[in-house]
Amino acid sequence: MPTTKKILILPGDGIGPEVMRQVRRVIDWFDKFGDIRFEVTEGLVGGASIDAHDTPLTDATMAAALESDAVLLGAVGGPKWDALPFAKKPERGLLRLRKDMGLFANLRPALVFDALAEASTLKTELVRGLDIMIVRELTGGVYFGEPRGIEKLPDGSRRGVNTQVYTTEEIRRVARVAFDLARKRGRRVTSVEKSNVMESGLLWREEVTYVRDKEYPDIELAHMYADNCAMQLVRNPKQFDVIVTDNLFGDVLSDCAAMLTGSLGVLPSASLGAADRQGRRKALYEPVHGSAPDIAGRDIANPIATLLSFAMMLRYSFDDGAGADLIEKAVTNVLNGGVRTADIMQPGKARVSTTVMGDSILRELDKLGH
Ligand code: NAD
């Protein structure tokens, strides 16, 4: 009997709904022909939820997210809601999802499709075939540490304070995510911190080493200072397999790595929580890009980033690597065939709409097999 998985889809705002429509067609394709049956429900998040319920995420939708096997999100935000107070902004919906689901590990692959290698601002030979995974700690570190704030000093000037803080367990759990991923990839992890100038960085290095020595002796571990890592990412990015780093460095380095690919419209991401007794993790999948209000509603957005986010869901939440490979292969073939949405358009290629990109990928899936 095939297993059934519950997916909650939150298309969100801007281009979210239109790209999600194409991904939904692919999910339906897998439901029909794949090994897993999908029970899909849709909900509102961000501005769409503010308009309907006066809050960026209702308790009912939050509960549905917690009950589902995985959540697929489009994007949130847009000028319509920019003037709202901070607590009511669309982004709060996303932050609540991450917080209440306990999503502490953010996975950001930087993968370059051969057909798009020329879109990178780096030399093509540096990025052709690039396939790295950045694992960023997402719920700790300087973005959350206490004390924090801006205080007034006796002389009338002000002082801003944020605190970088990590505990043993926070470091070990994200290290395990990175080592587990490395086992399914090139078996190499680079741990990134600034242990030369930060005690929390030294603890990071010691704890990551401890986890490797105790639990993952088969994985090659290297340590690198964050400033050097930034340089290495643009000098010779293919030296990396999996990078694991803290919240702040991960924020910066994952965007840097993303831009190596030059194509925001094809970049997926995953955020994972702790594993329960059955090994099941809470998980949220979403494209790296935002709601792109400048092109929303025109059927020209690229659906590939959200589609590859669904492929990550198959691989990491449902252990269906073959299904994920199939989607990646279909996307590769479509791109090799010269089909492009506007954001990745190149001379001599065929410029198509969001819907036609969806059609092309489905046709390719049909060809590749079920
Ligand atoms: P953005 O990622 O939405 O857009 C940046 C540029 O890339 C735009 O020119 C856009 O048209 C283009 N682009 C993005 N995705 C594309 C796609 N799939 N296909 C074709 N072109 C694409 O970032 P922004 O403009 O800085 O932000 C717009 C809104 O999105 C803001 O409200 C911001 O807060 C929000 N945002 C949300 C998320 C999220 O939901 N996770 C992330 C980033 C930004």
Residues whose N, C-alpha, C, O or C-beta is under 5 A from the ligand:
A	BS01	NAD	G74 A75 V76 G77 G78 L264 G265 P287 V288 H289 G290 S291 A292 P293 D294 I295 I300 A301 N302 D343
